[in-house]
Amino acid sequence: MPFSGKTTLGKSIAQHLSCPYISLDEINEAKGLFGGDGIPVEEWEKTHFLAMEQLPSLMESGQNIVVDDTSCFRWLRERFIDFVKPYDYQTVIVFLDIPLSVIKKRMKQNEETKARHRVKQNIIEEMAKTFEPPQADENVVRYSVNQSIDEWIAKHFVTNLD
């Protein structure tokens, strides 16, 4: 969900692992679009394909890659998983298990600070209704509020890569 901390966590993982970071929000912004205003499904589809176009050359080098996206539907997560299979890549879904109350609090704080783009309330409400959380059969690690990012990354990624 927006305001869950995806970008902060994704950039931190990429920094700790010294690996490339692909942000679908950044791709959209380069196209003059902002998800918080609502983006037509067709445009999100184009953005997903632009992100996937970046993957082959990165995977050929064998490095880890962080893709920052909501991936709110299972079929979107499966698309990435299927796309990387020929490269023998393992995918890990990072699920930010952040309560909606915390997200709304962060949104309210942002209205005051203007630290980042605003996300319309109806966008959040629609996502909360339609979001499909990862299931037990998906390769998932969970991140919750109040966990140390550095310790969490070390536990789930740095030590697991050896």
Protein Blocks (a to p, Z undefined) as FASTA:
>chain_A
ZZiommmmmmmmmmmnopadddfklmmmmnopafknopafklmmmmmmmmmmmmmmmmmn
opacddddfklafklmmmmmmmmmmnopacddddddddfklmmmmmmmmmmnomaccddf
klmmmmmmmoccddfkbccddddehiafklmmmmmmmmmmZZ
